Each structure stands twice: as C-alpha cells, then as structure tokens.
Amino acid sequence: MSDSVPLRFAIVGHPNEGKSSVVSTLAEDDTVPVSPFPGETRTCHVYPVIIDGRIIVEFIDTPGFQNPRHTLAWLEGHAESDESAVRAFREAHLALPAYQHECQLLQPIVAGAGVIFVVDGSRPMRRDDLAEMEILRRTGRPRMAVINSKEYGEEYLDEWKTAFRKHFNSVRVFNAHHANYAERMALLETLRSIDQDWQPAMEQVIRAFREDWERRIADTADLIGELLKTSTNHVVLADCGEEGDKESEERLKERFQKELREMERRFHQRIRRLFKHNIFHYEPPAESALQQNLFSERVWKVLGLDRTQLIWAAALAGGTGGAGLDVLFHGISAGVFTASGALLGGLSAYFGGERLARVKASGPRLMGLDLSRRLGRTQLKIGPMHNLQFFFVLLDRALIFFSHVINWAHGRREDLPDDEAGKKTEGYTAGWTNNQRRSATRYFEALKHLDDVENLERVLKEFQEILRQVLAVMSVAKRP
C-alpha cells in the first residue's frame, strides 16, 4: 500500500441487506446514509479512513443488485474470460436504466477494489443470492462474505456458510449494529488473509488502526483525569445580604450543580468526537445512572464504592481523613482532623463517604470576629468537593459513558430496546482491584494540594496508566 493508493473495498449485496450499516461501522462514519427502505443507495460513495492525515483504506458503499439473474445469464453467454466478460457487460449496459445498479456496483470492482459481499443471514437464501455470488466470483477479485444478521436467529447460518465457501475466499459473521472495536479488528484481520499479495498492505492498515485506538484510549484517560480535577476542585461564591438566607444558599447549590453538569456534558462531547460520533445523540434510558441527577440518592447508591471499599481505599492511600470529617461536621473542625493517617483516613471515608460539600459562610476575620457578617454581608461558598465517594461516582459515570460510546456501532441509528439498554445499572470501580482503587484515591488526595505540582504529576501519571489499562480492557470486552 503506497501513501497515494490505499486499499479499497467495495461493499456489495442485495438492497436492504445492511451494506451501508457495514460501511458506516467499518469506516467509523455515522454520516453514511442508513435507511430501512431498499434502494437508498443509488450511486457509489467512497468513505475513507483517515489516520494522521493519511487515507489508509477506503470503503465504497454501492447500490444493491437489481437484475442479478439476467446479468449472470449475459455473462454466461459470452466466450471471454470471466474478468473480460464482467468488464464487457458494464460497457454494454451503461446506458440501460434497468442495469444502472449493476453497472455502478461493478465499477470499483473492475477498477481493482476488493469485494465484501453482505447478506442478511436471518433470512433464507434465494436464487438471486446465488446469482450475485456467481457474478462476484467471476470478477476474480479478492472477496469476503459477511453475514450481517439483523436479528439474532441462527436458523439459516449453516446454509449461508455452505454456499459462501464455494464462492468466497473467507466468510465472517458480523452484526453491523452491534460490532465493537474488537469485532471490527477481527474482520480486518480476516481481510488480511483473503489475498496473499494484500497482506503487507493490510498489516499496515491494521497497525494504523491499533495505534490510533491506543491514542484514543490515552486521550480518554487524560480527559477523565481532567474532569475529576476540575469537578472535585470546583468552587462557587456568592454574596448573601443576610445571615442565614436560605434562598441564597439554595440558589448557590443549584448553580454549583448546574456548573458540574456542564463540565460533564463537555466531557461527553469530547469523548463522542474522539470516537467519531459526529451525529451520535444516544439518550440513556430513564433508569440509567447517566440520566439521573449526579447528586441523586439513587446514583450514589448504585455507583461508586460501598462503605467497606471506601474505608479500605482511604486507609490504603492514607491521608483522606481531614476533608471527609470536615464535610461531616459542616466545616467547623478548624483543622482538628487534619492529622489523619491511614486509620483516620478510613474512618473519614466511612462517616463522610455519602456527604456532599456544604454551603459555608466566609469573610474577613479580626480577632475571631467575622467582619463580613458585622457589616451585613456574608459570602457564601460551596466546594471544593473533597469527598471520596463523589470522586468515585463521577469516575463511574465517565466510564459508563465511555462504554456506551465505544459499543455504539456507527451503523446503528435506532435506540436500544429498554431490556438491552438497562443492563448496565451499576458502576465499574466497585469491581476494581485494591491497587486500582488505591491509585485512584492517591490522585484524589493529590487534587487537594494542587500547589504540589511534582507530586500531582507523579500520581496522575500512575493513575492514567491504571485508567488506560481499564479502558483498553473495556474496549475489547463483550458488550454488557
């Protein structure tokens, strides 16, 4: 494969078999028009995969066959070699409307593209299918058959596979509506084997895909680390005219939560762009922890760590005690609990694990007197969220959203059914190892001392490595 001539694959088949969905998922391009109505694709459209500014492979969406049996009969009636007959058929029928689809779909194949033949494996085989297979065999191009089962029935799979083995170099079952990264890579690995001359070029393509995915995983880890940093240290201030103004406190809390939600929304947008979901607007089901308010009681029950895990995470990392007990005692401890240590860190997590930051009054003081209150002005403050459970809840929500994005195939357009969408109702961090939770807790601790840049960078680097490992495993795991 040269930089100027990438490998090309024509995605062909009968109308409404899922060709466009396969193209969209393989090219990670959700701008590919996908419709449940046959005949949506009438001309060939090229969808390049661009990595580091270079086109490494092109997938060509083609119209569906219109008259495969008539086309095959014409080819059988000519004495030329198969490849010459295919070329001659196209030249002879370009001006005939009844054969426009055949002429269109054969054009990239005649020009040298490989063939990916797509069928809906949930239906029985027909005579037209056999004619299409024979036409593609006569092109002489490297070709793969893809069984794109739109439904989960396997009643006809053996029938399809038997027929495909007679006409194609390889066969693969691939559901374009559900395929994740690992399944896309497996299909590319199969493409590498369909023609020996293409192996070096396909190895470059596969290597480029993997390196690009690793960069995206690393970028995701960076984005999660940044979200945790900005959210846990977020502070809002407001002046209050009178001491004990509850309305001012409530408005400040609403503002605080709104700004945190906006941070999370921007994080979601960046993750969508990173994984090429340009028009992806998936809405989680109502019962999803992502759909619920970040500060709702239910979210804090199903995400994050349980009390025992919080205790051990804090105890293993040490030093969590001060902030947690300050939260519990509404900030009036005046540093009494900052001596901390591992044991106190664990107790803090236990007593303060489900508490939120409180609105606090603050102002200039002289000899212990709050001058702002004597002057009739109180400054209200909420944040930072130095609360270990909040940190893990937010981390879980980030991981759940990442899981949704990477498992949402680009060829899928409709929402998940409720019984499928609601399967993942709990978080990930509760299942982490002690070492993973310890690394996360150390980062949480370091975020309370942003001025200690050297320690923050060291701890963040360790935590990001843990995140990259977690995200990499999630990206190849079976869908929940």
C-alpha positions as CSV (number, residue, x, y, z in Angstrom):
1,M,0.0,0.0,0.0
2,S,1.5,3.3,-1.0
3,D,0.6,6.6,0.5
4,S,-1.2,7.7,-2.7
5,V,-3.1,4.4,-3.5
6,P,-4.8,3.0,-0.4
7,L,-6.6,-0.4,-0.4
8,R,-10.2,-0.1,-1.5
9,F,-13.1,-2.4,-0.6
10,A,-16.5,-2.4,-2.4
11,I,-19.4,-3.3,-0.1
12,V,-21.9,-5.1,-2.3
13,G,-25.1,-7.1,-2.0
14,H,-28.8,-7.1,-2.4
15,P,-30.8,-3.9,-1.5
16,N,-31.7,-3.5,2.2
17,E,-29.2,-6.1,3.5
18,G,-27.2,-3.7,5.6
19,K,-24.4,-2.7,3.3
20,S,-24.5,1.0,4.4
21,S,-24.5,-0.1,8.0
22,V,-21.4,-2.2,7.4
23,V,-19.7,0.7,5.7
24,S,-20.6,3.1,8.5
25,T,-19.4,0.8,11.2
26,L,-16.1,-0.2,9.5
27,A,-15.3,3.4,8.5
28,E,-16.5,4.7,11.9
29,D,-18.5,7.3,10.0
30,D,-22.0,8.0,11.2
31,T,-22.7,10.3,8.3
32,V,-23.2,7.4,6.0
33,P,-26.9,7.4,5.0
34,V,-28.6,4.4,6.5
35,S,-32.3,3.6,5.8
36,P,-34.7,0.7,6.4
37,F,-36.1,1.2,2.9
38,P,-34.5,-0.5,-0.1
39,G,-32.8,1.5,-2.8
40,E,-31.5,4.3,-0.5
41,T,-28.0,4.0,-2.1
42,R,-28.2,4.6,-5.9
43,T,-24.6,5.5,-6.7
44,C,-21.2,4.6,-5.3
45,H,-19.9,6.6,-2.4
46,V,-16.4,6.4,-1.1
47,Y,-15.8,6.6,2.7
48,P,-12.1,6.9,3.5
49,V,-10.5,6.1,6.9
50,I,-8.0,8.9,7.7
51,I,-5.4,8.4,10.4
52,D,-2.7,11.0,11.0
53,G,-3.8,12.9,7.9
54,R,-3.4,9.9,5.6
55,I,-6.0,7.8,3.9
56,I,-5.2,4.2,4.9
57,V,-8.2,2.4,3.4
58,E,-11.4,3.2,1.6
59,F,-14.8,1.5,1.9
60,I,-17.2,2.0,-1.0
61,D,-20.9,1.9,-0.4
62,T,-22.6,0.6,-3.6
63,P,-26.2,0.2,-4.9
64,G,-27.9,-3.1,-4.5
65,F,-28.2,-5.6,-7.3
66,Q,-31.3,-5.1,-9.5
67,N,-31.2,-7.9,-12.0
68,P,-28.6,-10.4,-10.9
69,R,-30.1,-13.4,-12.8
70,H,-30.2,-11.5,-16.1
71,T,-26.7,-10.2,-15.5
72,L,-25.4,-13.7,-14.8
73,A,-27.1,-15.1,-17.9
74,W,-25.4,-12.4,-20.1
75,L,-22.0,-13.3,-18.6
76,E,-22.6,-17.0,-19.2
77,G,-23.4,-16.3,-22.8
78,H,-20.1,-14.7,-23.6
79,A,-16.9,-16.5,-24.5
80,E,-14.5,-14.1,-23.0
81,S,-12.7,-14.8,-19.7
82,D,-14.7,-14.1,-16.6
83,E,-12.9,-10.8,-15.9
84,S,-13.2,-9.6,-19.5
85,A,-16.9,-10.6,-19.6
86,V,-17.6,-8.5,-16.5
87,R,-15.9,-5.5,-18.0
88,A,-17.7,-6.0,-21.3
89,F,-21.1,-6.3,-19.5
90,R,-20.6,-3.0,-17.8
91,E,-19.6,-1.3,-21.1
92,A,-22.6,-2.7,-22.9
93,H,-25.2,-1.8,-20.3
94,L,-24.1,1.6,-19.1
95,A,-26.9,3.4,-20.9
96,L,-29.7,0.9,-19.9
97,P,-31.7,2.1,-16.8
98,A,-32.6,-1.5,-15.8
99,Y,-28.9,-2.3,-15.2
100,Q,-27.7,1.0,-13.7
101,H,-27.2,-0.5,-10.2
102,E,-25.2,-3.4,-11.6
103,C,-23.0,-1.1,-13.7
104,Q,-22.5,1.2,-10.6
105,L,-21.5,-1.5,-8.2
106,L,-19.2,-3.3,-10.7
107,Q,-17.3,-0.1,-11.5
108,P,-14.9,0.0,-8.4
109,I,-14.5,-3.8,-8.6
110,V,-13.4,-3.6,-12.3
111,A,-11.0,-0.8,-11.2
112,G,-9.4,-3.2,-8.7
113,A,-11.3,-3.0,-5.4
114,G,-11.7,-6.0,-3.1
115,V,-15.2,-7.3,-2.5
116,I,-17.1,-7.5,0.8
117,F,-20.5,-9.2,0.0
118,V,-23.1,-8.5,2.6
119,V,-26.3,-10.6,3.2
120,D,-28.9,-10.6,5.9
121,G,-28.3,-14.0,7.5
122,S,-31.6,-14.0,9.4
123,R,-33.5,-14.9,6.2
124,P,-33.3,-17.9,3.9
125,M,-31.2,-18.0,0.7
126,R,-32.8,-17.1,-2.6
127,R,-32.0,-17.7,-6.3
128,D,-31.0,-14.1,-6.7
129,D,-28.4,-14.6,-3.9
130,L,-26.7,-17.5,-5.8
131,A,-26.6,-15.4,-8.9
132,E,-25.0,-12.5,-7.1
133,M,-22.4,-14.8,-5.6
134,E,-21.5,-16.2,-9.0
135,I,-21.2,-12.8,-10.6
136,L,-18.8,-11.7,-7.9
137,R,-16.8,-14.9,-8.3
138,R,-16.4,-14.1,-12.0
139,T,-14.8,-10.7,-11.2
140,G,-11.7,-12.6,-10.0
141,R,-11.2,-10.0,-7.2
142,P,-10.3,-11.0,-3.6
143,R,-13.6,-11.3,-1.8
144,M,-15.1,-11.9,1.6
145,A,-18.7,-12.8,2.5
146,V,-20.2,-11.1,5.6
147,I,-23.3,-12.4,7.2
148,N,-24.9,-9.3,8.7
149,S,-27.6,-10.9,10.8
150,K,-30.1,-8.1,11.6
151,E,-31.8,-10.4,14.1
152,Y,-30.2,-12.9,16.4
153,G,-31.7,-16.0,14.8
154,E,-29.2,-18.6,13.5
155,E,-31.6,-20.8,11.7
156,Y,-30.1,-20.2,8.2
157,L,-26.4,-19.6,9.1
158,D,-25.2,-23.0,8.1
159,E,-27.0,-22.7,4.7
160,W,-25.3,-19.4,4.0
161,K,-21.9,-20.6,5.1
162,T,-22.0,-23.7,2.9
163,A,-22.9,-21.6,-0.2
164,F,-20.3,-18.9,0.6
165,R,-17.4,-21.4,0.9
166,K,-17.9,-22.2,-2.8
167,H,-17.6,-18.6,-4.0
168,F,-15.6,-16.6,-1.5
169,N,-12.1,-16.5,0.0
170,S,-13.4,-16.2,3.5
171,V,-16.7,-15.9,5.5
172,R,-17.4,-13.9,8.6
173,V,-20.5,-13.3,10.8
174,F,-20.6,-9.5,11.6
175,N,-23.5,-7.6,13.0
176,A,-23.0,-4.0,11.9
177,H,-25.5,-2.7,14.5
178,H,-23.6,-4.2,17.4
179,A,-19.9,-4.6,16.3
180,N,-17.4,-3.1,18.8
181,Y,-13.7,-2.4,18.3
182,A,-12.6,-6.0,18.8
183,E,-15.1,-7.3,16.2
184,R,-14.1,-4.7,13.7
185,M,-10.4,-5.6,14.1
186,A,-11.3,-9.3,13.8
187,L,-12.9,-8.5,10.4
188,L,-9.9,-6.6,9.3
189,E,-7.6,-9.5,10.3
190,T,-9.8,-11.7,8.1
191,L,-9.4,-9.3,5.2
192,R,-5.7,-9.6,5.5
193,S,-5.9,-13.3,4.7
194,I,-8.1,-13.2,1.6
195,D,-5.2,-12.4,-0.8
196,Q,-1.5,-13.1,-0.2
197,D,-0.5,-10.0,-2.2
198,W,-2.5,-7.8,0.0
199,Q,-1.1,-9.0,3.3
200,P,1.7,-6.4,3.6
201,A,-0.7,-3.5,2.9
202,M,-3.4,-4.9,5.3
203,E,-0.8,-5.3,8.0
204,Q,-0.1,-1.6,7.7
205,V,-3.8,-0.8,7.8
206,I,-4.3,-3.0,10.9
207,R,-1.3,-1.5,12.7
208,A,-2.5,2.0,11.9
209,F,-6.0,1.1,13.3
210,R,-4.5,-0.2,16.5
211,E,-2.1,2.7,17.1
212,D,-4.9,5.1,16.5
213,W,-7.1,3.3,19.0
214,E,-4.4,3.3,21.6
215,R,-4.0,7.1,21.2
216,R,-7.8,7.5,21.7
217,I,-7.6,5.4,24.9
218,A,-4.8,7.5,26.2
219,D,-6.7,10.7,25.3
220,T,-9.7,9.4,27.1
221,A,-7.7,8.7,30.2
222,D,-6.4,12.3,30.0
223,L,-9.9,13.7,29.7
224,I,-11.2,11.6,32.7
225,G,-8.3,12.9,34.8
226,E,-9.1,16.5,33.8
227,L,-12.8,16.0,34.5
228,L,-12.1,14.7,38.0
229,K,-9.6,17.5,38.7
230,T,-11.9,20.4,37.6
231,S,-15.0,18.9,39.2
232,T,-13.6,18.0,42.6
233,N,-11.9,21.4,43.0
234,H,-14.8,23.4,41.6
235,V,-15.8,26.3,43.9
236,V,-18.6,28.8,43.5
237,L,-19.0,32.0,45.6
238,A,-21.9,34.4,46.2
239,D,-22.6,37.4,48.4
240,C,-25.6,37.0,50.7
241,G,-27.3,40.1,52.2
242,E,-28.4,38.5,55.4
243,E,-27.0,35.7,57.6
244,G,-28.9,32.5,57.2
245,D,-30.5,33.5,53.8
246,K,-31.8,30.0,52.8
247,E,-32.9,31.2,49.4
248,S,-29.4,32.4,48.6
249,E,-27.9,29.1,49.7
250,E,-30.3,27.1,47.5
251,R,-29.6,29.2,44.5
252,L,-25.9,28.7,45.1
253,K,-26.3,24.9,45.3
254,E,-28.3,24.9,42.1
255,R,-25.6,27.0,40.4
256,F,-22.9,24.6,41.7
257,Q,-24.7,21.5,40.5
258,K,-25.5,23.1,37.1
259,E,-21.8,24.0,36.5
260,L,-20.8,20.5,37.4
261,R,-23.3,19.1,35.0
262,E,-22.0,21.4,32.3
263,M,-18.4,20.1,32.9
264,E,-19.7,16.5,32.5
265,R,-21.6,17.5,29.3
266,R,-18.5,19.0,27.8
267,F,-16.6,15.8,28.7
268,H,-19.3,13.7,26.9
269,Q,-19.0,15.9,23.8
270,R,-15.2,15.5,23.7
271,I,-15.5,11.7,24.1
272,R,-18.1,11.5,21.3
273,R,-15.8,13.5,19.0
274,L,-12.8,11.4,19.9
275,F,-14.6,8.2,18.8
276,K,-16.0,9.9,15.7
277,H,-19.6,10.0,16.7
278,N,-20.4,13.3,14.9
279,I,-24.2,12.9,15.0
280,F,-24.4,10.5,17.8
281,H,-27.1,11.6,20.3
282,Y,-27.8,8.5,22.3
283,E,-30.1,9.1,25.2
284,P,-29.7,6.6,28.1
285,P,-32.9,5.0,29.4
286,A,-34.6,6.8,32.3
287,E,-33.3,4.3,34.9
288,S,-29.7,4.8,33.8
289,A,-27.3,6.4,36.3
290,L,-26.2,8.7,33.5
291,Q,-29.7,10.0,33.0
292,Q,-30.2,10.7,36.7
293,N,-29.0,13.8,38.5
294,L,-25.4,13.5,39.6
295,F,-26.4,14.2,43.2
296,S,-29.5,12.0,43.3
297,E,-29.6,9.4,46.1
298,R,-30.1,6.5,43.7
299,V,-26.9,7.4,41.7
300,W,-24.9,7.5,45.0
301,K,-26.2,4.1,45.9
302,V,-25.5,2.3,42.6
303,L,-22.3,4.0,41.7
304,G,-19.0,4.5,43.5
305,L,-17.8,2.3,46.3
306,D,-19.6,0.7,49.2
307,R,-18.7,1.8,52.8
308,T,-16.2,-1.0,53.3
309,Q,-14.5,-0.3,50.0
310,L,-14.3,3.4,50.8
311,I,-12.7,2.6,54.1
312,W,-10.1,0.4,52.6
313,A,-9.4,2.7,49.7
314,A,-8.8,5.6,52.0
315,A,-6.8,3.5,54.5
316,L,-4.5,2.1,51.8
317,A,-3.9,5.5,50.4
318,G,-3.8,7.4,53.7
319,G,-4.5,11.0,54.4
320,T,-8.1,11.2,53.5
321,G,-9.4,11.9,57.0
322,G,-9.3,15.7,57.2
323,A,-11.6,16.7,54.3
324,G,-14.0,13.9,54.9
325,L,-14.6,14.7,58.6
326,D,-14.7,18.4,57.7
327,V,-17.6,17.6,55.4
328,L,-19.3,15.6,58.1
329,F,-19.0,18.4,60.6
330,H,-20.0,21.1,58.2
331,G,-16.5,22.5,58.0
332,I,-16.3,23.6,61.7
333,S,-13.5,21.3,62.7
334,A,-10.9,24.1,62.1
335,G,-8.2,21.6,61.2
336,V,-8.7,19.3,64.2
337,F,-8.9,16.3,62.0
338,T,-6.1,17.1,59.6
339,A,-3.6,14.9,61.4
340,S,-5.3,12.0,59.6
341,G,-3.1,9.0,58.8
342,A,-4.3,5.7,57.4
343,L,-6.7,4.8,60.1
344,L,-8.3,8.2,60.3
345,G,-8.5,8.2,56.5
346,G,-10.6,5.0,56.6
347,L,-12.9,6.4,59.3
348,S,-13.4,9.6,57.4
349,A,-14.5,7.7,54.3
350,Y,-16.9,5.7,56.4
351,F,-18.5,8.6,58.1
352,G,-18.3,11.1,55.3
353,G,-18.5,8.9,52.2
354,E,-22.0,9.9,51.2
355,R,-22.0,13.5,52.3
356,L,-21.7,16.4,49.9
357,A,-19.9,19.6,50.2
358,R,-21.8,22.1,52.3
359,V,-22.5,25.8,51.7
360,K,-20.2,27.7,54.1
361,A,-20.3,31.4,55.1
362,S,-16.9,33.0,54.9
363,G,-15.4,36.5,55.1
364,P,-12.6,38.6,56.6
365,R,-12.0,38.0,60.3
366,L,-10.3,40.0,63.0
367,M,-9.6,38.6,66.4
368,G,-12.0,35.8,65.7
369,L,-14.8,38.1,64.6
370,D,-16.4,37.6,61.1
371,L,-16.3,41.2,59.9
372,S,-18.4,40.5,56.8
373,R,-21.3,39.5,58.9
374,R,-21.0,42.6,61.2
375,L,-21.1,44.7,58.0
376,G,-24.2,43.0,56.9
377,R,-22.7,41.0,54.1
378,T,-22.0,37.2,54.1
379,Q,-20.1,35.5,51.4
380,L,-21.4,32.0,50.7
381,K,-19.1,29.3,49.3
382,I,-19.7,25.8,48.1
383,G,-16.9,23.5,47.1
384,P,-14.4,22.1,46.6
385,M,-15.9,18.6,46.5
386,H,-13.2,16.9,48.5
387,N,-15.3,13.9,49.1
388,L,-14.0,10.4,48.1
389,Q,-17.4,8.9,47.2
390,F,-18.2,11.9,44.9
391,F,-14.8,11.2,43.2
392,F,-15.7,7.6,42.5
393,V,-19.3,8.3,41.5
394,L,-18.0,10.8,38.9
395,L,-15.4,8.4,37.7
396,D,-18.0,5.6,37.3
397,R,-20.3,7.9,35.3
398,A,-17.3,8.7,33.0
399,L,-16.6,5.0,32.5
400,I,-20.2,4.2,31.8
401,F,-20.4,6.9,29.2
402,F,-17.2,5.6,27.6
403,S,-18.6,2.1,27.5
404,H,-21.8,3.4,25.7
405,V,-19.8,5.3,23.1
406,I,-17.4,2.6,22.1
407,N,-20.1,-0.1,22.0
408,W,-22.5,2.1,19.9
409,A,-21.7,0.9,16.3
410,H,-21.7,3.8,13.8
411,G,-24.1,1.9,11.6
412,R,-26.8,1.8,14.3
413,R,-29.4,4.5,14.1
414,E,-32.2,3.4,16.4
415,D,-32.2,3.5,20.2
416,L,-31.5,0.3,22.2
417,P,-34.6,-1.5,23.5
418,D,-35.3,-1.0,27.1
419,D,-34.4,-4.5,28.1
420,E,-31.0,-4.2,26.5
421,A,-30.3,-0.5,27.3
422,G,-30.8,-1.0,31.1
423,K,-28.5,-3.9,31.6
424,K,-25.6,-1.9,33.0
425,T,-27.1,-0.2,36.1
426,E,-24.1,-0.2,38.3
427,G,-20.6,1.3,38.1
428,Y,-17.2,-0.2,37.4
429,T,-15.0,0.9,40.2
430,A,-16.7,-1.4,42.8
431,G,-15.1,-4.2,40.8
432,W,-11.6,-2.7,40.7
433,T,-8.7,-4.3,42.4
434,N,-7.3,-2.8,45.6
435,N,-4.3,-1.5,43.7
436,Q,-6.5,0.3,41.1
437,R,-8.7,1.9,43.9
438,R,-5.5,2.9,45.8
439,S,-4.1,4.6,42.7
440,A,-7.4,6.5,42.2
441,T,-7.6,7.5,45.9
442,R,-4.0,8.8,45.7
443,Y,-5.0,11.0,42.8
444,F,-8.0,12.2,44.8
445,E,-5.7,13.1,47.6
446,A,-3.2,14.9,45.3
447,L,-6.1,17.0,43.9
448,K,-6.4,18.7,47.3
449,H,-2.9,20.0,47.0
450,L,-2.6,21.5,43.5
451,D,0.4,23.6,44.5
452,D,2.4,20.4,45.0
453,V,2.9,20.1,41.2
454,E,5.6,17.5,41.3
455,N,3.5,15.1,43.4
456,L,0.4,15.8,41.4
457,E,2.1,14.9,38.1
458,R,3.6,11.8,39.6
459,V,0.3,10.5,41.0
460,L,-1.6,11.5,37.9
461,K,0.8,9.6,35.7
462,E,0.3,6.4,37.8
463,F,-3.5,6.9,37.7
464,Q,-3.6,7.5,34.0
465,E,-1.7,4.2,33.4
466,I,-4.4,2.4,35.5
467,L,-7.1,4.1,33.5
468,R,-5.5,3.2,30.2
469,Q,-5.4,-0.5,31.2
470,V,-9.1,-0.3,32.4
471,L,-10.3,1.4,29.2
472,A,-8.4,-1.0,27.0
473,V,-10.0,-4.0,28.6
474,M,-13.4,-2.4,28.4
475,S,-12.9,-1.7,24.7
476,V,-12.4,-5.4,23.8
477,A,-14.8,-6.9,26.4
478,K,-18.1,-8.4,25.4
479,R,-20.9,-5.9,25.4
480,P,-22.8,-5.9,28.7
